[in-house]
Amino acid sequence: MSEFWLYLQLGFHHIADLAGYDHLLFVAALAIPYGRRDWQRLAVLVTAFTVGHSITLALATLQLVAVPTVVVETLIPATIVATAALSWRSATPARDVEPVTVGRYLMAAVFGLIHGLGFSTYLRALLGEEERITLPLLAFNVGLEFGQLLILAVVLLAGVVLVPRILSRRRWVLVQVGVTGGLALLLLGQRLFAAR
């Protein structure tokens, strides 16, 4: 049980670590078009992301799939930019709340596949030559999921506090799109430049 707890904490700290803010940005970008009434559907949306990254995290950690780190590290901010761009259209005055569609779930799962490859480098370094990885892998994923749900709760709570008291819903969405998309573009530029 102590091994499970250890890897659960590592997974939680990995997603919540401000040094690896790209994963924080992605979860925040997923939540942009939605309000507090959508929290259950958003939790499922984040879980779809978790399912996607769990698959590639397992495959890459077991060394069954290998994608160059530079490719993965470039694709991760690209997924954030794409997610923020999709959320931008929900800022139109005609839209009250963006529906959580099957397409959104699929997008979250596919983008999760990419992010899982990024997580795998960290987890593989932690595991070293460890042969039994089922328990650490499960615990790490549970920790990541808790961290993602916490980020989601913070974003939704910020929306409850700010909308409509300080910002209109439209401005709140535009602020979030600007912050997540802008930071992701900056990160994408840095990684493209570093890849040269």
Salt bridges, closest charged atoms under 4 A:
ASP22 OD1 - HIS23 NE2 3.70
ASP22 OD2 - ARG191 NH2 3.39
ASP38 OD1 - ARG41 NH2 2.23
GLU73 OE1 - ARG191 NH1 3.13
GLU98 OE2 - ARG89 NH2 2.98
GLU98 OE1 - ARG95 NH1 3.18
GLU98 OE2 - ARG104 NH2 3.80
